[in-house]
Amino acid sequence: MTSDNAVLVRSARQASGFGEFFRYHGWLAPGVRLFRKLSFPVKAAWVSLAFLIPLSTMLWFLWSGAHAQIEASLAEQRGTSYSGPLTALIREAQARRHAATLGEPNLDATNASYKKAFEAVAAMHASLGKELDDAETYGAVQKAHDALAQNPLAGDSTKTFVAHSELIEKMLDLLREVADGSGMTLDPDLDSFHMMSMGVLRGPLQVENTAKLHTLGTLILQSKEETPERRDLLIEFEAVQAVLDKDMENSFRELEKRMPASVATLDMKGTDAASEAFAAAITAQLMGAQISGEAAAFSRIGENALRMEAAFDAESARQFEQLLGARVKRLQNTFAAQLGMSVFFVAVACYLMLAFYRVMMGGLSEVSEHLQQITDGNLTTAPRPWGNDEAAQLMVTLGTMQTSLRKMVQSMLGSAANVHTASGEIASASMDLSQRTEESAASLQQTTASMEQIAELVRQSTITVASATASVNDNARAAEQGGQVIAEVVKTMEGIRTSSSRIGEIISVIDGIAFQTNILALNAAVEAARAGEHGRGFAVVASEVRALAGRSATAAREIKSLINASIEQVESGSAVVGNAGDIMQAVVRNATRVVELMNQISTSAQQQNTGVSDVSVAVRDLDKATQQNAALVEQTAAASGALADQAERMSREVSFFKLA
């Protein structure tokens, strides 16, 4: 296969396959081919469905997103409802640790308050524990709680402090678990995140670290014993306190930038002042070479710092709850507004789509009804366009088409009448022409028969001329041979005449010899007579010789006469033969001319035979053409009749339309 053929085959395959599918409409071909098979209501339904599906999907995503945000905020609110009692429990645990470590008399009262706070946390665990997935951390808290429930004192003061601190550490772990499980640690708003960090994450840690410094410092000052273990704990708590204070300061500065009105209720300066005073007391009384100062004064400074930090922590948690409530309300309002706007515009879109459907269907119904009237033959009514849309333009175009159709129908009615009349005339003329053609065909048939007879006669004449030509040729040859014979006769007669003349001369010589012999015989007789008796025998002989000479002379004269007569006859015959030779030559010449003429006649006869054959063939062809013309004329007549019938039917069908 050549490259050109391969290209043609590939082009044909593309034209009949994939390329042909997209040939006219390109990438719109699938939709165009689909919509060609569907009615307008189905098309409208498909278009509406094509819009409603993504719109519904977007609304679902909007609802799911808003719902997820609202649920996340509500989950954070539920987390704050858990973290509040848990923070209060941590406060009570810190108070119980302080009383147990220092051996204060209010230990029973603080223990009772602690148990009440723990019951509140247990109730929150029963309510929200499964949702927040705090079973493991709450179990650890429960285990440590049970260990200290019967006897808050775990040995000496340091061990008691450590045991209670471990319990509080587990409570802080539970607080972080609640924050993680409720999503507070992943709060999406930066301002509320910092507020949550101060109130739920960093704030409780700061308060716990301050409480540990307060209890441990008071214990050291009361006992006047700063063991290495206690000092290490102080150093550790001091280091942690610096980090926590830094985190709290950073969060507060961010909130101060973003929410100046909210942070106005947070006493950061007072808290910082109390914390700094407490830190100074720790440094002065506990971190020097020797401990110094009164435990009561140190405890008051620590209690003030602890109270300020706890208040700051509680206010941060409260404002975080307010922010969550405001966010939930804002999200609900935003979602309601978005949903309302979406529903409103969907309703508007549905209304417009319904109006579009009614307009298009009304226009199409009007056009369809008018087309049905045109189909029924009613061309008297005109469509009334409503508005300026495509349906109205279609009605205007339909009215223009109807006007053109009326003119066309009127023209067709006139044309049908003219065609009917003309077809009748054509049919009549065709019949006349058919009759004349049949007569011409009959005449041509007779002419054909005559031409065939003439052709047969010409063929016979040609044969006869050919035979005559052959006979003339034979006669010419015979005349030529006769001329040759006559010439030979003339030549023979000339020889005879010459021989006769020679014989005459010989006879004359014989006659002279006989005369001389007679003279000699006469002389001999005379001499014999003179001799007498002795010469008598000689005389007799001489007499006989003389007699013989006389007879010879007589015979010679007779022969000479005969020879002369023969010569005359020969000369006469020679003249006659000469004339006959001339005549034979003329006959030969005439025979040659006759041969030439007969050859010309034969050639002409052959040409006439060929011409007559050609004329006969032409006449037969003309006869065949005439018969075909006759058949065509009959077909024309039949077609004219059929045309007349069709014109009449067309006239009846066109008259189906009502023009007035």
Stockholm file with secondary structure:
# STOCKHOLM 1.0

chainA/1-660         MTSDNAVLVRSARQASGFGEFFRYHGWLAPGVRLFRKLSFPVKAAWVSLAFLIPLSTMLWFLWSGAHAQIEASLAEQRGTSYSGPLTALIREAQARRHAATLGEPNLDATNASYKKAFEAVAAMHASLGKELDDAETYGAVQKAHDALAQNPLAGDSTKTFVAHSELIEKMLDLLREVADGSGMTLDPDLDSFHMMSMGVLRGPLQVENTAKLHTLGTLILQSKEETPERRDLLIEFEAVQAVLDKDMENSFRELEKRMPASVATLDMKGTDAASEAFAAAITAQLMGAQISGEAAAFSRIGENALRMEAAFDAESARQFEQLLGARVKRLQNTFAAQLGMSVFFVAVACYLMLAFYRVMMGGLSEVSEHLQQITDGNLTTAPRPWGNDEAAQLMVTLGTMQTSLRKMVQSMLGSAANVHTASGEIASASMDLSQRTEESAASLQQTTASMEQIAELVRQSTITVASATASVNDNARAAEQGGQVIAEVVKTMEGIRTSSSRIGEIISVIDGIAFQTNILALNAAVEAARAGEHGRGFAVVASEVRALAGRSATAAREIKSLINASIEQVESGSAVVGNAGDIMQAVVRNATRVVELMNQISTSAQQQNTGVSDVSVAVRDLDKATQQNAALVEQTAAASGALADQAERMSREVSFFKLA
#=GR chainA/1-660 SS CCHHHHHHHHHHHHHHSHHHHTTTTGGGHHHHHHHHTSCHHHHHHHHHHHHHHHHHHHHHHHHHHHHHHHHHHHHHHHHHHHHHHHHHHHHHHHHHHHHHHHTCTTHHHHHHHHHHHHHHHHHHHHHHHHHHTCHHHHHHHHHHHHHHHSCSCCSSHHHHHHHHHHHHHHHHHHHHHHHHHHTGGGCSSHHHHHHHIIIIIHHHHHHHHHHHHHHHHHHHHHHTCCCHHHHHHHHHHHHHHHHHHHHHHHHHHHHHHHCHHHHTTSCHHHHHHHHHHHHHHHHHHTSSSSCCSCHHHHHHHHHHHHHHHHHHHHHHHHHHHHHHHHHHHHHHHHHHHHHHHHHHHHHHHHHHHHHHHHHHHHHHHHHHHHHHHHHTTBCSCCCCCCSSSHHHHHHHHHHHHHHHHHHHHHHHHHHHHHHHHHHHHHHHHHHHHHHHHHHHHHHHHHHHHHHHHHHHHHHHHHHHHHHHHHHHHHHHHHHHHHHHHHHHHHHHHHHHHHHHHHHHHHHHHHHHHHHHHHHHHHHHHHHHHHHTTTTHHHHHHHHHHHHHHHHHHHHHHHHHHHHHHHHHHHHHHHHHHHHHHHHHHHHHHHHHHHHHHHHHHHHHHHHHHHHHHHHHHHHHHHHHHHHHHHHHHHHHHHHHHHHHHHHHHHHHHHTTSBCC
#=GC SS_cons         CCHHHHHHHHHHHHHHSHHHHTTTTGGGHHHHHHHHTSCHHHHHHHHHHHHHHHHHHHHHHHHHHHHHHHHHHHHHHHHHHHHHHHHHHHHHHHHHHHHHHHTCTTHHHHHHHHHHHHHHHHHHHHHHHHHHTCHHHHHHHHHHHHHHHSCSCCSSHHHHHHHHHHHHHHHHHHHHHHHHHHTGGGCSSHHHHHHHIIIIIHHHHHHHHHHHHHHHHHHHHHHTCCCHHHHHHHHHHHHHHHHHHHHHHHHHHHHHHHCHHHHTTSCHHHHHHHHHHHHHHHHHHTSSSSCCSCHHHHHHHHHHHHHHHHHHHHHHHHHHHHHHHHHHHHHHHHHHHHHHHHHHHHHHHHHHHHHHHHHHHHHHHHHHHHHHHHHTTBCSCCCCCCSSSHHHHHHHHHHHHHHHHHHHHHHHHHHHHHHHHHHHHHHHHHHHHHHHHHHHHHHHHHHHHHHHHHHHHHHHHHHHHHHHHHHHHHHHHHHHHHHHHHHHHHHHHHHHHHHHHHHHHHHHHHHHHHHHHHHHHHHHHHHHHHHTTTTHHHHHHHHHHHHHHHHHHHHHHHHHHHHHHHHHHHHHHHHHHHHHHHHHHHHHHHHHHHHHHHHHHHHHHHHHHHHHHHHHHHHHHHHHHHHHHHHHHHHHHHHHHHHHHHHHHHHHHHTTSBCC
//
